[in-house]
Amino acid sequence: MIQVFLKWFESYTSTLILTFLGMALTIVALLMAFRHSNKLGRIANSLSTRYVGSFPEHVHKIYRAVQDAQESIVVFSDCVDYGSFSQPREHAKLLRALQCALDPSRFTFPVRLWRKLLGRRRAVSVNFLIWGKPQLISTANRLNSSTSFAQAAPHAVKAFVKGLSLYQKEFVKEYQSQFDVLKHLAENDHTDWTSPAAKQACEDVQQALHMWEVRLLTSKGAIVDGQFFESTLAGDKSDLSTRLANVPKAEYFFWIIDDEKAVVLFTDPGEDALAFFTQDFYLLKLLRHTFKQKYADATGREWSPP
């Protein structure tokens, strides 16, 4: 009996030791893999230029960059309300960050105190250059085409409406009637999004949102320029459609922060844009030169850097 027990105990002990040894080796392997991945992550983050995602996930990266701005924000895009249709929550955060940059008093008290300790008291200069006619859905978004929009509309418009009601309450209050029409269409499972009326209802809200944000930001000191705005403000609309039709679509957009870093997006027809973050001195110099040239092409004036 004792011999049987000893054999069982020996067998059980060997199995237990092997089990614990296997677990120990697994833990060591996981720790080494974690350390290796962290090292790769640090290497990736230390690169002067790196991929940060496709549209619209990268909107959060733009928000974080804008949040850190201390002196200037320079934007070249095809709309002011960038990401509002596909990422309403992140866009609302981005819009608030822009407002806070223009008016630091909008920050909460702890943030204002922290900024004061860091010496960040001044308002940040914000310059937008809108290339061509402002797009209701950015060309960086694959839903920009009418076919893609019609296919994705049942879900996309419903999410857009929900996002506006949650994060853009001031806009909704001001444009309640237009919003209610779109909300009714979005909640109706039988809405035909290929119909001109349904699409027009969506475009009306998007156009209103864009101009509302332009007014909001310019009222706080932002500068928004471009062919569309220049002609509209000057009252010269005679050849506006012709001129805008001849403006080639931009193949890239960018947000330059403090001349120290930028988020650059490369558009791809039918696909979402690919975004990159850069702190490369020469790329930043090229982007700034590009903005200056595009500004002259769009407005006929020389850009005066902030």
Secondary structure, 3 states (H helix, E strand, C coil): CHHHHHHHHHHHHHHHHHHHHHHHHHHHHHHHHHHHHHHHHHHHHHCCEEEEEECCCCHHHHHHHHHCCCCEEEEEECCCCCCCCCCHHHHHHHHHHHHHHHCHHHCCHHHHHHHHHCCCCCCCEEEEEECCCCCCCCCCCHHHCHHHHHHHHHHHHHHHHHHHHHHCHHHHHHCHHHHHHHHHHHHCCCCCCCCHHHHHHHHHHHHHHHHHHHHHHHHCCCEEEEHHHHHHHHCCCCCHHHHHHCCCCCCEEEEEECCCEEEEEEEECCEEEEEEEECCHHHHHHHHHHHHHHHHHHHCCCCCCC
